[in-house]
C-alpha cells in the first residue's frame, strides 16, 4: 500500500469520525433541550437547563415566588388540571416563556405580573369556570407576542369585551362554549386568521355565513 493511498484512507476516516462526532453532539444537544421535567424538585436541581416543565395533574405545595426566577431558559410550563386557587406571581419572572397551560384550575384572576411575559406566544385558559375572564384578559391584552389563545369550555355566552383589544392575536379557540350566534365583533381583531367555534349551540342566520364578510378561517 503506497504512502498516498494511506494518507487518503487516513483523511477519509478522520472526516467520517468528525462527521459522526458532530452529528452525535447535535443529537445530544437536541435531546437535552427537549427534555420535559414533571417533578419540580428535580427541575430545581439544574433550573437553568430546564426548557419544559409539565406539572399537570399534580397536587403539590406551591414554592416561594422567587424560585421561578431561577428558570432562566424555561419556554413551556403547564399547571393543567392542578385546581390551583391562586397562581404564583413569580411566573412573571419567566422572560423566555412561550407556552403556558393553565387549563382546569380554580383561580379567579391572572396575577398582574403576567403582563411581563413578553415572549409568551400561546396561552391555554380552558375549563376555567371560576375565572373572571374580562379582568384576566385585561392583564395580558398588551402582550406583544401572544398569537394563540385558548378559551375552550369556559361557559362563555358572549365575547368578553377585553378580548377585542388583542390586536396581535392570530388564532382563537372558543369551542365548547355557549354561543348562540356567530360573534361578529371578532372582526375587530384584524390579525385573526383562524377561529374555532365547534361544539357551540348556534346556527348561522338566514343571510348565510358568506354575507358576514369575516375573512377568517372558521371551524364550526
N, C-alpha and C positions, 0 to 999 in steps of 0.2 A: 504494500500500500504506500503510494508516494506521499510526500510531505503536504503538497497542495490539497490532496484528497482528504487527508487527516484534518487539515485546517478547516475545510468546508464542512466536514461532519461535526467538528467541534463547534463551529459557528452556528450551525443549524440546531444542535442540541441546546446551545446557550439561548437562542431565540425562543425555542419551544418551551424551555423551562421558565424563561422570563415571562412569556405569554401566559403560561399556566399560573405562575405566581401572581401576576397582575389580576387574572380572572378570579382566582381564589380570594384575593384581597377584596375585590369589588363585591363578590358574593358574600363575604363575611361582613363587610360594612353594611350591605343592604339588609342582611338578616338582623343586624343589630338595630338598625333604625326602625324596622317594622315590628320588633318585639312588643307584644302587648302585655302589660302588667295588670294583674287583677287583685293584687294584695298591696294595700297601702304601705304596710310596714316594710315589705320587700322593696317597694319602689323608693322609699325614703333612704335606703342604704346608698344608692347612687342616683339621686334625683336628677342630676344634670344629664344622665344618659337615658332618661325616660321620655319617649315621644308619644306613647299611647298608654293611657291609664283607664281601664274599664272597671269601675266599681259598681256595676249594675247588680240588682237583685241581692243586695247585701244589707246587713244590719250591723252598723259599726258606730263607734263614738267618734264624732267629728273632731279632728285635731285642731289646735290653735290656728287662727287665720294666717299667722306668719309663716307657717311651713310651706304654703303654696308658692311663696317667692323663691323657693329653692328649686322648683321645677322650671328651670330657665329655658328648656327646649320643648316643653310639652305642647303637642299640637292637637291631641284628641283626648277628650275627657267625657266619661259617661257616669251619671248617677241615676240611670234609668231604673224605675221601679224600686227605689230605696225609701219612698214615702217620707222624705225629709220635710219637716215643718218649717225649717229655715235653711237658707243656703249660705255657704261660707262666703263672707265678704272678701276673703283673700283670693278668690278666683280672679278678681280684678287684677292681680299681680301677673297673671299668665299672659304676657305680652305676645307670645308666639302661638297662642291657642287659635286653631282654625275651626274645629268642630266640637260642639258642646251639646250633649244629650241630657236633658233634664226631665224627660217624659216620666209620667207616673209618680209624681211626688205630691206633697200636700202643702207646699208653701203658698203664701198669698201674693207675694210681690218679689220681683227681682231686686237684689241689692243695687244701690246706686253705683257701686264700684264696677258693675258690669259695663258701664259706659266707657270704661278704659280698654275694653277688649278690641283694640283697633284692627287686629288681624283676623277676627272671627268671620268665617265665611258661611258656616251653616249652623243653625240653631234648631234643636228639637224641643218643642213645648207641647207635646202630645199628652192627652189624658190628664189634663190639669183642671179638674172640676172645681178646685178651691181658689185658683189664681185669679186675681184682679187683672184681667188681660190688658185693659187700657192703661192702667198705671205701670204695668210691667213693660209694655211696648214703649211707653214714654222714655224709659231708661235707656233703651237700646236703639231708638229710632235714628240716631245720627251716626251709628257705626259705619264707617266708610266701606268696609269690606264685606258686610253682610249681604249675601246674594241669595241664600236659600233659607226659607223659614217654614217650619212645620207647626201647624196649629190644628192637628188632627184629633178628632174625638174630644173636643173641648166644650161641647154643648153650645156652640155658637149659633145664634139665630139671625144675627146681622153682622156686618163688617165692623170691627172695632174702629172707632174714629181715628185713633192714633196710627193704625196700620197704613192709612193713606199718606203718611209722612215718610214712608220708607222709599225714598227716591231711587236707591241703588238696587232694590230688590228685583231679582230676575225670575225666581221660581218660588211658588207659594202653594203649600198643601193645606187645603181646607176640607179634606174628605172626612166622612163620618161625623158630620155636624148636623145642624137642623135648619139649614137654609131652605126657605120656601120658594125663592125665586133667584134668578141669576143676579149676583151682586154687581150691578152696573158701575158703582162707584170705583171699582178697581181699575177702570180705565184711566184714572188719575195717576196710576203707577206706570210712568212712561217707559221704564226699562223692563217691565214684567213681560216675559215671553212664554211662560208655562204656568198653568193654573190647574190644580187637581181638585175637582168638586165631586168625585164619585161618592156614592152612598149618602147623598143628601136627599131630602124629601121634597123635591120640586120638579115641575115640568117647565119647559120653555113656553113663553107666552105665544099668543096667536100670530105675532109678527114674525116669529121664527128667529132662530139664533143668528142667521146671516145678517139680518137687519140691525143687529146690535152693534155692528162695526167695532168689535173688540180688538181685532188684530193680535190676539193672543191664542196660543195653542191651549185648548181646554180638554181635560179628560172628565167626562160625565160618568 
